[in-house]
Amino acid sequence: MLTSIPNFFPILLTTEFVLGILVNGFIVLVNCIDCIKRHKISLVDRILTGLAFSRIALLCVIIINLYATCFDSTFYGFEVHILVNIAWTASNHFSIWFATNLNIFYFLKIANFSHFLFLYLKRRLNSVLLVMILGTLVFLFTHLSVINIDENMLKNGYKGNITWETKLKNIARLSNMTIFTLTNFISFAMSLMSFALLIISLGKHLKKMQLNAKGAQDPSTKVHTRALQTMISYFVLFAVYTLALIISVWISNRLQNKPAVLFCQAILSLYPSNHSFFLIWGNKKLKEAFLSFLGQLGCWEKERK
């Protein structure tokens, strides 16, 4: 039974990869068709499409890295290693920040506060989200520069004192981890703040409904609840993704344990694959298109039989 465990993880990861590509591809396809029909695309559809594209890229990088590290080490030359590292950094960056954009969109679009700063940001929602996604490119370019320096040092080495070589490598790796941690922390903190404020907004709304003797299941309450459910799924899966990523780096550097690496890679794929299902279920247009697709698929199967 234990010998079958290493074979199980590649099957699981391949299944997650296929499902992730299909579900994110479905989001892109529905939004593109809708854009062609309407000759315009809404802000939330732009965010969802960007998020889906970044997750497709992230899943492709994860599956390539799995193949290179666990099945064909000769494939993983220095140039391929650098390209995969850059591709993962870029796709991971956009996946994180498009998801953060989506959480902030939910907050500014759904919440109801009278504070002047909130009203200012709400009126300029498009500009706020555009500036945020462009502003984070500073993190991305800095991270890519540090990765390039780190990789070149590993390839060429430092021609001089061995102590200085070790120190420079440690500084490069520390800078790499610092930028990665800082980016993740800022995005997570912004999403968490949006989540907390949305809960406060829902609480105020429910209190207002009770004072007016109205039912709690009004449209605004449903919208609040649906957005909060989607955000909760993001927090849970993103936390699992980050933890698996940290463990994966530690294992690959210290233990070289193939089953453990495979397990971490399988856990990593949960976030870009499964969160997109929650996004479809929380979006009315995508949910209707998905149910319609399943209905047509069921009819087609019946006709075949």
N, C-alpha and C positions, 0 to 999 in steps of 0.2 A: 504493500500500500504506500509506503514512504517513497518508493522509487517512482511512483506515478505522480507524485506532487510536482516535481519540476516540469513534467509534461502538461500538467493542468494549467499552470499560469500562462504559458504562451497562447493556449486555446482561449482562456478567459480574456487576455489582453487583445487578441485578434477580434474576438466577439465585441468587446467594448469599442475597439477602433472602428469596426464596420458600422455599429449602431451610432457611434458619435458622428461619423462622416455622413450617414443617412439623415440623422435628425438635424444636424447643422446645415446640411445641404438643402433639406426641406425648408428651413427658415429662409435661406437665401433665395430659393426658387420661388416661394410664395410672395416674398417682398418684391422680387424683380418683376414677376408677372403683374402684381398689383401696381407697380410703378409704371409699367408699360401701358396698362389699361387707363390709369388716371393721369398719366403724364406728370406725375409728381410723387414724392415720397415723404412721408411724415418724419418728424424728428425721431420718434421711438423706433420706427422701422429702420432708419439709418443706423441707429445705435445697435439694434438687434442684428442687422446685416453685417456690420463691422465686427461685432462680437462673434458671430457664427463663422465668418471668414478666418478670424484669428484662431478660433478653436480648431478648425479644420487643419490649419497649418501646424498648430501645437500637437495635435494627434499624429500627424505625419512625422513630425520630428521625434516624438516619443517612440513610434514604431521603428523608425530608422535607427535610433539610438539602441533600442532593444536588440535589433538584428546585428548591429555592429559590435556591441559589447558582449553579447552572450552566444552568438552563433558563428560569426565570421570576423575574427579580430584583424585579419589581413585587410579587410575593407576599410578599417578605421585608421587610415594614414593621417599624417599631420594636417594636410589641407582639408580632408573630409572632417576631421575633428573640429577644426576652426569653423568651417561652414555650418556644421550641426550646432555648435555652441552659439554662434551668432543667430542662426535661425530660431533656436529655442529661446534665446534671450528676447528677440524681437516679438515672436508670437506670444510668449508668456506675458510680456509687457503690455501688448495691446489687449490680450484676453483679460488681464486684471483691470486695466483702466477703462475699457468699454463696459465691463461689468459694474465698475464704480460709477461710471457715467449713468448707467441704467438705474442704479439705486438712488442717485441724486435726482434723476429725472422723476422717479416715482414720488420722492419726497416733495419736490418743488411743484409738481403738477397736481398732486392729490391733497397734500396737507393744507390746512387753513389756519394761518396766523395773521395777526394784525400788525406785527412788528414791521417797521419801515424797511429794514434790511432784507427780510424775507420777501416782502412785496417787490422790492427793487430787483432781487435775483429772479423772482417768478416772472416778472415782465420781460426780463432779458435772458430767458432760459436758453435759447439757442446760442447766444453769445457766450454765456457762462460755460456751457458744456464744450463748445468749440475751443475756447481759451484753455480750459482745463486739459483737454486731450492734447492740444499743441504744446502747452506748457510742460507736460510730463515728458516730452521728447528730450528735454535737457537730461533727465535721468537716464533715458535710453542711450543717448549718444555718449554720455559719460561712462555708462556701464560697458558699452561696446569698446570704448577706448581702453578701459582697464583690462578687459578680456584680451584684447589684442596685445597689450604689453605683457600680460601674464603668459600668454601662449608663446610669444616670441622669446621670452626669457627661458621657458621650459625647453624650447627647441635649440636655441643657440648657447644658453648658459651665460654665465657672467665671467669674463676673462679677468680674473683678479683674485683677491682674497676670498677664500671659501666662506669665511664668516659673513662677509658683506653679501656674497651670493645668497646665502641662506636668509639673511635679513631682508634683502630685496624681494625674494620670492614670498616671504611671509607678509611683507607689506602689500604686495600685489594681490595676494589671496585675501588678506584682510580687507583691502579696499573693495574688492569684488563682492565679498559677503556683506560689507557695510552698505554699499549702494543697493544691493538686492534686498536686504532687510529693511532699509529705510523706505524703499519704494513700496514694498508690501505693507509695511506698518502704516504709512500715510494713506494708502488706498483703503486699507481695512478700517482705519480710524474714521475716515470720511464716510464710508458706508455704514459703519456702526452708529455714527452721529445722526445720519439720515434716518436710520431705522428707529433710534430712540425718539427723535422728534416726531416721526410719523406715528409712533405709539401714543405720544402725548397728544397729538392732533386727534387721533381716534378717541382717546379718553375724553377730551373736551367735547367732541362731537356727540358721543353717547350721553354725556351729562346734559347737553343741550336738548337732545331728543327726549330724555326723561322729564326734564322740566316742562317741555312742551307737550308731554303725554303722547309722544309719537312712538311708533314701533322702532325697534333697533335694526330691523332688516331693511333699511332704506338703501337706495343706490350708493350713497356716499359711504356708508358702513361697509357694504360689499366690496367697493373699490379699495378702501383702506385694507380690509382683511385679505383680499387677493394679493395686493402688493406686499403686505407683510409676510404672507406665506411664501411668496417667491423669494423674498430677501432672506428669510430663515433658511431656506434650502441652499442659498448661496453661501451663507455663513458656515453652515455645517460642512458642505462639500469643500469649500475653500480651506477651512481649517484642517480637514483630513488631507487635502492636496499638499498643503504647506508642510505638515508633519511628515508625510511620506517622502517629500522632496528632501527634507533635512536628513532623514534616516537613510535615504538612498545615497546621498553624497557621502555620509559617514561610512556606510558599508562598503561602497566602491573604493574609498580611499584606504580603508583599514582591513577589511575582512576578505574582500574579493569572493563573497559568498553568492554563487550564481542563483540558487533558489530564492534567497532573500532579496536580491536585486530584481528578480522577476516579479516577486510579490509586490515590491514597492512600485515598480513600473505599472503593474495592474491597478494598484490603488491610485496612482497618479492620473490614470485615464478616467477615473470615475468623475472627476470634476468637469472636464470639458465635454464629456459625453452625457452624463445624467442631468446636470443642471439645465441643459437645453430643453429637456423634457418638461421641466417645471416652467420654463419660459413659455413654451408652447401652450401649456395648460393655463397659464395666467394671462395669456393674451387672447382676447375674444376672436380676432380675425384668424390667428394661427390655429386656435383650437377648433374653430368651425371648419377650416380647410383640412385639418388633420382628421377630424371625424368624418368629413365628406370623403376623404381619400380611403379611410378604412371601410366606409360603406361601399364605395365603388369596388374596392378589393374583394369584399365579401360577396358582392353580386357577381363579380367575375369568376370567383371560385365556384359559386353555385352553378353558373352557366357551364363551366367546364365539366362538372359532375353530371 
